[in-house]
Amino acid sequence: MLNRATKSLEDSGQRNGPSIAGSLIAHLGDVIAQSKSGFGKKVAVLSSGTVVAQAINFLLIPVITRLYLPASIGQLALFTSFLSIAAVAVSLRYELGIISAHDEREASQLAFLSVLFSVPLSLIISALLFVLIRFSLLGFGALPQYASLIMAPVLLSTGAFGSLRYWEIRRERYAVVSRSAVMQHGGRSAFQVLSGFFRAGNTGLLLGELLGRCMGMGAMFRDAVSVVKPHVLQTTPDEFRSALRKNRKFPMYSLPSSFIDTLSVNISVPLLVVLYGSAVAGHFAIVQRVMAVPMSLLTVGVADVFHSSMAQHAREHPDLCTALFRKTAFGLLLIGIVPAGLLFFKGESLFSFVFGSRWMLAGTLASAVAPWFLMQFVVSPLSRVVLVFQGQEFKLIYDLLTVVSISLVFGIAKQQALPVLQTVRWLSAVNTVAYAAYFFVLVYVLSKNCQGAKAAIPEEFPIGT
């Protein structure tokens, strides 16, 4: 099935590919390898490593749940919640500009600066974690104090990995990114399982995060250094300042917006620890980890290729941007509705069977958050629209309203002494509505900018095949 809106990103005159929706569905059925769509092939390559990595994770989760108690998983979730929030700030979001940089020199400058910023910020943020642990703030007193020492190298490696990943995506070296994902995620889970057999407890879980974050960067680092180093050595201080000024919207808008967005996603675990304890947070964390499997299997790859494709359409064919957006959204909806339905109707029985009877509460919580998961699955990849069309200020306003709504849910739960299931149901409802509202924000940004996008994107914009 051919469609003009999803035509190949090859030079004009080559064959059009199938629709994005068709390509996405075919990917899951192992048919996408035969697709002639440039978009579909890129998604397939970029997603393949994540597919393998998440398959390893999914197979090892039942082992991990039998080796560790819910309270230990809850403490790990507390650590990773802080990490997820802090990782947004560690590079000041300059890594987001690498893909759409004007030329290779500017991209090299941004890659170098984003890694450079990660060094002092990882130390400062780790010191903040120590304060939270030392004074038992926001539930972080449940963590051992040495967790702050582990956090510093974890944050640094996370910032470096993110910058290298965007560099490789810019150069369309999707196979390298895929292999790195396998090593990172697979290494983390394997080390945590091994630690469990040796009864390393929380220390093994935390060190597994460190090992996983460090793995997989070798090939990307070697590839990046050979190109980035000459540009960086030839760059003057004025050029660095110019690159920072030109991309100032990323720290000005994307940083606070992404921080608030990530805060709204991850603040639930610390607040659950405060209200209900580490064990309940552990059940919720397993739900999040299971939900992350289909999210990581496809949406990350779709988001990166969608970002690249939307940017090129904005420069060359603004009239096709809306069709690209709609077809990507429809394809994600068709795929996401299957796992969401399973969670909603069979969550409790599935979790008890796969992870053990003591994780029944996690299955109940999974059923409650299924609508939230579906909306996140569909909307998250589409959010790259705000990066292409410089609509970060709109998302910032949306994110502020979201985090306020989530805070109100937990405030009411504490005041009314609500049971955990009722609190999570309200949390799911608020996030479902928030993602639906965000979808319409993206539609607005797209409709407001797509017709004028050809003038907004430089002619030298390098993204595309």
N, C-alpha and C positions, 0 to 999 in steps of 0.2 A: 504494500500500500504506500503510495507516494503522496507527499504533501509539501507544498511550497514553503510552508512555515518552518519546516525542519530540513531544508535542503542542506546538502553537504557543505562543510566549511572549506572545501577544496576550491581551487581557482574556478572561475566561471567556465561553464562548458562541460564540467563533469556531471556524473549522474546524481540525481537527488536521492536521499536516503529515505527510509521509512519514518513514520511519525515517532516522536519521542516516546509517546505512550506505548507504542508497539515495541520500540527498542527496549524499554525498561522491563516490560513483561517478558519479552523474549530472553532477556538476561537471566531471569530466574529459571527459565526453562531450558537453559543451556543452548538457546537458539541464536542468541545475540552474536555469537562468534561468526555467524554467517551473514550478519547484517552489513549493508553497504553504507550505513549512516556513520559519518565521521563522529558525531556526538555519541552515538551508541557504542562505537568501538572504544572511544576514550573512556566512557563510563565503565565499560567492561574491564579494560586493562587496569584502570585506577581502582576499581572495586575488587578486583580479583585477590589482591593481597589482603585486603580487609576481610574478604569472605573467608579466606583460610585462617586468618588470625582469630576472627570471631568464632569460627567453627571450633578451634582449639579452646578458646575461652569457654564456649558453651559446653563442650564435653568435659571440661575440668571443673566447672561450677558445682556439679553434684558431688565431686570429690571434696572440694573445698568446704561445702556445707556439712559434710560428714567429719571433717577434720577440725573445724573451728566452731565455737559456740556463737550464737547470735550476738552476744555482747562483744566478742572480738571482731566480728564483721562490722558491727556498729562503730567501733573505734577506728577501723580502717576507713569506713565511709566518712567519718568525721575528718580524718586526715585528708582524704581525696576531695572532700567538699571544699576545704580551705585551699587546697592546691588548685582546684578548678577555678575558683574565684581569683586567686592570686595570679595565676598564669595569664589571665587577661591583661594584667597591668605590667608584667615583667618586661615586655618589649615595647610598651607604650603604643601598641597596635601598629607600629610602622611596618611590620611584616605584611600587613594587608595590602600595602601599596606596591609590593614587589611584582605581583602579577600584572598590574595595569600601569607600571612605570613607563615613562615616555620612551626610554631606550635601555639598552643593556647596562650602560654606565650608571644611570640613575637607579636601576634595579640592584646593581652591585652595591651602591652606596647605602641603599635602604637595608639590604641584607646584612651588611657589616654593622650599621648603626643599631639595628634591632638586637643583634647578638651582644654588641657592646653594652647597651643599656641593661641587658639581662644580668650582668655581673653585679653591679652595686645594688640593683633593685632586689635581686634574689636574697641578698644578705639582709637588707632592710626589712623585707617582708617576713623572713624567717625570725627576725628579732620580734616582730609583732606577734607571731604565733607563740613565741616563748612567753610573752606578756599575757596572752590569753590563757595559756596553760597555767602559768604561775598563779594567776589570780582567779582561776576557774570562771572565766567569762564566757557566756554564750555556749555553755556545755563543753568547752574545750578542756576543762579540767579533767575530763575522762581520759585524755591522752597522756602518755608518759612524757616527761620533760625532754628526753632525748629526741623526741619527734621533731623538735624545732631544728636540731642539728641535721637530721636527715632531709628536712624540707629544703635547705639551701641548695645542695647539689641537685635535688629533684627539680626545683624551679629553674635552675640554670640550664639543665639538660632539656627541660620542656620548652623553654624559650628558644634555645638553639635548634631543637628539632622542628619547631613550628616555622622558623625562618627558612631553614633548609628545605622543608617540605614545599613551601610556596615558591622557592627558587626553582626546584625541580619541576613543579607544575607549570611555571612560566615557560620553561624550556621543553615542556611536554614530554618529560622523561617519566612517564607514568609507571613504567615497569620498576624503576628504581624506588619510587614511592611505595609501590605495592610490597616489594620485598622488605623494605624498612618496617612497614606496618606489621608484617608477619613476625619479624624478629622482636619488635617491641612488645606487642600484645602477647605473643606466644611465650616469650621469655619471662614476662611478669607472672603469668599464671603458672607456668611450670615451676618457677622458683618458689612460689607460694605453696604449691602442693608439696614440693620436696621439703620445705620448711615445716609443713604440718606433720609430715611423717616423723621428723626429728623433734617434734614438739617445741619448735622455736617460738610459738605463740605470736603475740603482737609484733615482736621484733622481726620475725620472718615475713609477716604481711607487709610491713613498712619497707623493709629492705627489698622486697619483691617489686614494689613501686619504683624504687630507685634503679634497680637493675633494668627493669623494663624500659624506663624512660631513656636510659643511656644506650640501650641496644638499637641497632638499626641505623645509626647515624653515619657509620663509616663510609659507605659508598656515596651518600649524599654529600658528606663533608669534602671528600676527595674531589668530587666532580665540581662542587661549588668553588673551592679554593683556587683551582686552576684557572677559572674565569674571573672570579671576584677580585683576587689579589692584585692583578695588574691594574685594574680600574681604581681600586682603593689607594694603591701606592701613588698613582698619578693624580689623585683628587686633592685639591687644595682645601683649606679650612672654609674658604668662602663658598666653594661648591657644596661642601657638606651642609653648611648653613642654608644654602639655597634649596637643597633637597629636603631639608627639614621644614622650611617655610612652605615649599610647594605642596608638601603632603601633611600640612598642619591639621587638616580636618580629621585625620585619623586619631591623633591624641586628643583633639578638641571635642570631637563628637563620637567617633567610634569607640574610643577608650571608655568614657563614662557610660555610653549606651551599652557596650558589651559587658562592662563591669556590672551594671545594674541588671542586665538580662541574665548573666551567669549567676549573679547573686540570687535572683528570683528562682532559678532552677535548683541551686545548691543550698540555700539557706534552710530548706526544710529539714535536712538531717540534723544540724545543730539544734534547731528548735524542737525537734522530736526528742533529742537527747535531754533537753531541759525539761520538757513536759512529761515524757514517758520513759526515759532511760535508754541506755545503750542497746539493750536487747531489742526493743521495738525498732530503734533506728537501724539495727542490723537486718531485721525483716524487710524494712522499707528499702534498704540498700540492695538487697538481693533482687527486689523487684526492679530497681533502677538498672542493675547490671543485666538482667534478662532483657529489659526493654532496650538496652543499648545494643543488643545483638542485631536486630533488624535495622536499627538506626544506623549503625556503623556499616552493615553489609552493603547498603546502597546509598543512603542519603549523603554521606560525606563525598563520595565520588560524584554523585549527581550534582551536588552543590558546587564543587570545583569546576566541573566541565560546564555546568549551567552558567557560572560566573564568566568563564572564558567565552562561551558562545554568545551570551547576552551582550558582552562588551563589543564583540565583533559585529553583531547585528546592529548595535546602537551606532556604530561608525558607518557601516556600509548599507544596511537595510533597516532603517528605523521602523518601517511599516510592518516588519515581521516580528518585532519584539513582543507584542501582545499575544500573538499566536504561540510563540515559543513558551511564554509564561503559562498560558492556559493548558497547553498540551503536557508540559512538565507536571503541573499541578494535578491534572487528571490521571496521568500515569502513576504518580505517587499515591493518589487516593485508591486506585484499584489494587495496588500492591499492599498498602498499609492496612486495608480493611480486613485482610485475612488474619494476620497475627493479632490485631486488635479484637476481632471477634472471638478468637480462641481464648484470649485473656479474659474477656468480659463474661463469657458463658461457662468456661471450664477452668478458670484460674486456680481455684482452691484444690480441686482434684489433681490438676496437672502438677502443681508445685509439691503437693504431698507425695506424689508418685516419683517425681524426678529428683527432688532434693531431700526427701525424707519427711517423716510425719511431723517432726518438730518445726517444720517450716510452713505449716498450714496457714498461719496468720499471714505470711507473705503472699500466699495465693489469694487470700481474701482481699488484701490490699491491691493486688494486681488487677483483680476484677474492677475495683473501684477506680483505678487510674487509667483504664483502657481508653476511654474517650480522649483523655489528655494526651496519651501516647499517640493516638491517631492524628490529632491535630498537629502535634509537634513533628511527626514524621512527614507530613505534607508541607508544612509552612517553613520549617527550618531551611531547607535548600533554597527556597524561593527568596529568602531574606537577602541573598546576595544582590538583589535589585537595588538596595539602598547604597551599596558600594559602587555599582556601575554608574548610577545616576546622582551620586553625591547627595543622597537624601537622609544622611545620618541624623540630622536634627529632628526629623519626624519620628524616627525610631527611638530617640532619646526620650521624647515626651511619652511615647507609648510604654517604654520600659519603666519609667518612673511610676506611672499609674499601676503597672503590674506588680511591682515590688510592694507598693503601698497596699494593694488588695490582698496579697499573700500575708503581709504582716497583720492585717486586720483579722484574717482567718485565725491565725495562731493567737492573737490577742483575745478574740472571742472564745476560742477553745480553752484558754487558760482561765478566763473569767467565769465561764459556764461549766468548767470541769468536764468537758466533753470527752467521751471515750475515743480512743485512737481511730477506730474505723470511721466514725462520724466526721472527725477532723480531716481525715484523708479524703473522704468523699467531697467535703466542701473545698478542699484544696484542689482536687481534680476538676470540679465544676468551674472554679475561678480561672484555672489555667486553660481549660478548654475554651471558655469565652474569650480569654485574653488572646489566644492564638487565632481564633476566628476574627477578632478585631484587627489583629496584626495583618492578617491576609488582606483585608480591605485597605489597610494603610499602604501595603505594597502595591495594590491595584491603583491606588491614587497616585503614588510616586511614579509608577510606570506611565499612566495616562498623562500625567503632567509633563513628563520629560521625553517620552520616546520620540515624539515628532521633531523635537529639536536636538535630538542626540547626535545627529551627524555633525553639527557644528561644535558640539561640546567635546567630542572625542578626537584627539589628534590624528591626522592622516597617517602618521608613522606608527600608530598603535600596533604592536607586534603580535597580539594574541591571535591565534587561529592556525589552521594547518596550511 
